[in-house]
Amino acid sequence: MLYNENGEQLAQVDSFQAKAAFNNNKYNPIGQNLELEVNNTIGITITISEIVVLDGYLFNQVLAAVSAGESPVLTLDGAIEGRNGSQERITYRECIFSGDNDLQNVSTGDFLKRSYNLHCNGKPEYRSALTI
């Protein structure tokens, strides 16, 4: 499941992926042939594949964004449940839709799924960890 920051269910997901891309600047000090890098920017992207039982929160947000011509700002909680009941939970704040997002994507004989891509403009908050 995908939750909002209040613990309310937003979507039943088939897959959820959050990635951090570190974009560095390269430089070469005078007199050295070794290329070095320094940190420049970090980008966080989220990819979600939702199993569609009924049109839910994310789909309605995409349609509202298309109608209004702008993306809503979302807060999402990614949660992984451990076998022992522990939970890894990260909150992603200030997320906006980015790139291609499904409106209708149907294949015969398959589950109805929709894919969403978001960019996270806020800093992720690590809320709880998996334990042994």
C-alpha positions in Angstrom: 0.0 0.0 0.0 1.0 3.6 -0.5 -0.1 6.0 2.3 -0.3 9.7 2.8 1.5 11.3 5.8 -1.5 10.7 8.0 -1.5 6.9 7.4 -4.5 7.0 5.1 -4.3 4.6 2.1 -3.7 6.3 -1.3 -3.1 3.3 -3.6 -2.7 -0.4 -3.8 0.7 -0.7 -5.6 2.1 -3.4 -7.7 5.5 -1.8 -7.5 7.0 1.3 -5.9 10.5 2.7 -6.5 12.2 5.8 -5.1 15.6 6.7 -6.5 18.2 9.3 -5.6 20.3 10.6 -8.5 23.6 12.3 -7.4 24.6 14.8 -10.1 28.2 15.8 -9.6 30.5 18.4 -11.3 33.8 17.2 -12.6 37.0 19.2 -12.4 40.7 18.8 -12.9 43.1 20.7 -10.7 46.1 22.3 -12.6 49.0 19.9 -12.6 47.0 16.7 -12.0 45.8 14.3 -14.5 43.2 12.9 -12.1 39.6 13.9 -12.7 37.7 14.8 -9.4 34.0 15.3 -8.7 32.2 17.5 -6.2 28.5 17.2 -5.3 26.2 19.5 -7.2 22.6 18.4 -7.0 20.5 15.4 -5.8 17.3 14.5 -7.5 14.7 12.1 -6.0 12.3 10.4 -8.4 9.4 8.1 -7.5 7.9 5.5 -9.9 4.6 3.8 -8.9 2.6 1.1 -10.6 -0.9 0.9 -9.1 -3.2 -2.1 -9.3 -6.6 -0.6 -10.3 -9.7 -1.9 -8.5 -11.5 1.4 -8.8 -10.4 4.9 -9.8 -8.5 6.1 -6.8 -6.7 9.1 -5.3 -3.7 9.2 -7.6 -5.7 8.8 -10.8 -8.1 11.6 -9.7 -5.0 13.8 -8.9 -3.6 13.2 -12.4 -7.0 14.1 -14.1 -7.3 17.2 -11.9 -3.7 18.2 -12.9 -4.5 17.8 -16.6 -7.7 19.8 -16.3 -6.0 22.6 -14.3 -2.8 22.6 -16.2 -0.6 22.2 -13.1 0.5 19.5 -10.8 -0.8 19.1 -7.3 1.8 18.9 -4.5 1.6 15.5 -2.8 3.1 14.0 0.4 3.6 10.2 0.1 4.6 7.5 2.7 6.5 4.5 1.3 6.2 1.6 3.7 7.7 -1.9 3.6 6.3 -4.4 6.0 8.8 -6.9 7.6 7.8 -10.5 8.4 8.3 -9.7 12.1 5.8 -6.8 12.0 8.5 -4.1 11.8 8.1 -1.4 9.2 10.5 0.7 7.1 8.7 4.0 6.4 10.0 7.0 4.5 7.9 10.2 3.9 8.4 12.0 0.6 7.2 15.6 0.7 6.5 18.1 -2.0 6.1 15.5 -4.8 4.8 16.6 -8.2 3.9 14.6 -11.3 6.8 14.4 -13.8 7.1 12.9 -17.2 4.6 10.3 -18.5 1.7 9.2 -16.3 -1.0 6.7 -17.3 -4.6 7.8 -17.9 -5.7 4.5 -19.5 -3.4 1.6 -20.1 -5.2 -1.7 -20.8 -4.0 -5.1 -22.1 -6.4 -8.0 -22.7 -6.3 -10.7 -20.0 -4.1 -8.6 -17.6 -4.8 -6.7 -14.4 -5.7 -3.0 -14.9 -2.6 -1.0 -13.9 -1.5 2.6 -14.0 2.0 4.0 -13.8 2.8 7.3 -12.2 6.1 9.2 -12.1 6.8 11.9 -9.6 9.7 14.2 -8.6 10.3 14.8 -4.9 11.1 18.5 -4.2 11.3 18.0 -0.4 13.8 16.2 1.7 12.8 12.5 2.5 12.1 11.8 6.1 13.2 8.4 7.5 10.5 7.5 10.0 11.0 3.9 10.9 13.4 1.0 10.1 13.1 -2.7 9.6 14.4 -4.8 12.4 15.4 -8.4 12.7 
